[in-house]
């Protein structure tokens, strides 16, 4: 595995781990809470980075 591949793997792992954390945090806030919206926005940003749209 090249250094670039290792770096990409660790970054993907970091983003996936953060998505799990977001799921857990979302369970403790109400759906209409601004904190929920902020978590959802962060989730969407990570999702886009992890799984870019195919053109």
C-alpha positions as a Markdown table, in Angstrom:
| # | Residue | x | y | z |
|---|---|---|---|---|
| 1 | Unk | 0.0 | 0.0 | 0.0 |
| 2 | Unk | 1.4 | 3.4 | -1.0 |
| 3 | Unk | 1.6 | 6.3 | 1.4 |
| 4 | Unk | -1.1 | 8.0 | -0.6 |
| 5 | Unk | -3.4 | 5.0 | -0.3 |
| 6 | Unk | -2.7 | 4.8 | 3.4 |
| 7 | Unk | -3.5 | 8.5 | 3.9 |
| 8 | Unk | -6.8 | 8.0 | 1.9 |
| 9 | Unk | -7.7 | 5.0 | 3.9 |
| 10 | Unk | -7.2 | 6.8 | 7.2 |
| 11 | Unk | -9.1 | 9.8 | 6.0 |
| 12 | Unk | -12.0 | 7.6 | 4.9 |
| 13 | Unk | -11.9 | 5.8 | 8.2 |
| 14 | Unk | -12.0 | 9.1 | 10.1 |
| 15 | Unk | -15.0 | 10.3 | 8.1 |
| 16 | Unk | -16.9 | 7.0 | 8.5 |
| 17 | Unk | -16.2 | 7.1 | 12.3 |
| 18 | Unk | -17.5 | 10.6 | 12.5 |
| 19 | Unk | -20.7 | 9.5 | 10.7 |
| 20 | Unk | -21.2 | 6.9 | 13.4 |
| 21 | Unk | -20.7 | 9.6 | 16.1 |
| 22 | Unk | -23.2 | 11.8 | 14.3 |
| 23 | Unk | -25.8 | 9.0 | 14.4 |
| 24 | Unk | -25.3 | 8.6 | 18.1 |
| 25 | Unk | -25.5 | 12.4 | 18.7 |
| 26 | Unk | -28.7 | 12.6 | 16.6 |
| 27 | Unk | -30.4 | 10.2 | 19.0 |
| 28 | Unk | -30.0 | 12.8 | 21.8 |
| 29 | Unk | -31.5 | 15.8 | 20.1 |
| 30 | Unk | -35.0 | 16.6 | 18.9 |
| 31 | Unk | -35.7 | 16.6 | 15.1 |
| 32 | Unk | -36.6 | 20.3 | 15.1 |
| 33 | Unk | -33.5 | 21.3 | 17.2 |
| 34 | Unk | -30.9 | 23.4 | 15.3 |
| 35 | Unk | -28.3 | 21.0 | 16.6 |
| 36 | Unk | -30.0 | 18.2 | 14.6 |
| 37 | Unk | -29.8 | 20.4 | 11.5 |
| 38 | Unk | -26.1 | 21.0 | 12.0 |
| 39 | Unk | -25.4 | 17.3 | 12.5 |
| 40 | Unk | -27.5 | 16.5 | 9.3 |
| 41 | Unk | -25.5 | 19.1 | 7.3 |
| 42 | Unk | -22.2 | 17.6 | 8.5 |
| 43 | Unk | -23.5 | 14.1 | 7.7 |
| 44 | Unk | -24.4 | 15.2 | 4.2 |
| 45 | Unk | -21.0 | 16.8 | 3.7 |
| 46 | Unk | -19.2 | 13.6 | 4.8 |
| 47 | Unk | -21.5 | 11.5 | 2.7 |
| 48 | Unk | -20.6 | 13.6 | -0.4 |
| 49 | Unk | -16.9 | 13.3 | 0.3 |
| 50 | Unk | -17.0 | 9.6 | 0.9 |
| 51 | Unk | -19.3 | 8.8 | -2.0 |
| 52 | Unk | -19.0 | 11.4 | -4.7 |
| 53 | Unk | -21.7 | 11.5 | -7.4 |
| 54 | Unk | -20.8 | 9.6 | -10.5 |
| 55 | Unk | -21.0 | 11.8 | -13.6 |
